[in-house]
C-alpha cells in the first residue's frame, strides 16, 4: 500500500484564498468530491453521508436519532416527552453536520446547486431536530448559530438556479427573502445586534446590488435611460422621440 500522496499534491497546487474542488468516480464506482486544502486533500462521497459510513445501519446519525425518537414515542403512548439529546449526542450530530457543510460548500463551487439545496435542507433538519430535543438551550444554540451561514449558501444556490434560467427578477426576490430569513433568525433569538454585524446579510446585500446592476433593463427602463442620455447630450430631437415612445408605452400598459 502506498501512503505517500506527495505526487498527488504536487500535481494539484494549493492556492491560498481559493476553493479548489474536483469531482470524479472512484475505484469503487462511487462518485467522489475532493477539496484541496493547505495540508492535503479532503475527499468525500458525492451522495449519502460524505464519509461513506452508515452509523447503526442508517444513512446518517440524524436518521439514527430519528429512529430512536420513533421508538420512544411508540413505547410512551405516542408522546415524545422525556426524549432528549444530551451533550454527547449533540456533539456527534454536529460533527456529522460539518461533513455535509464541507460538501455543500464544494458543491456550490462546482455549481451543482440542486445538490447544495439537498445538503443544506438536510442540515436544516438537523438544526430543527436539535432545537426541539436538545436537553438545554445552550446545546441547541451551539448548532443554531451556524444557521445564518447555511441560509446564505442556500439563498445563493436558489438564486443561482433562477439566474441559470435568466430570471433576474426571481433571483433578486429569492435573495431578499434569504436576507429576511436571516434577520428573522436573529430576531427570534433576541440577537438584534448580531443582525447589524452579520457578514452573511452584508454579503447577500452586496450580491443583490450586483444583480441589480447586471440585470437586463426592462423596455421602460431602457427608454428612461435613453431619455436621460439624450438630455445630457442636449440631443433634444432624440429626447422628444424617446419621450413620445415612453408615453405610448405607459398608455398601452
Buried (B, 14 or more C-beta within 10 A) or exposed (E): EEEEEEEEBEEBEEEEEEEBBBBEEEEEEEEBBBBBEEEBBBBBBBBEBBEBBEBEEBBBBBBBBBEBBEEBBEEEEEEEEEBBBEEEBBBBBBEBBEBBBBBBBBBBBBEBBEBBBBBBEBBBEBBEBBBEBBBEEEBBBBBBBBBBBBBBBBBBBBBBBBBEEEBBEBBBBBBBBBBEBBBEBBEEBEBEEBBEEBEBBEBBBEBBEEBEEEBEEEEEEEBBEBBEEBBEEEEEEBBEBBBEBBEEEEEEE
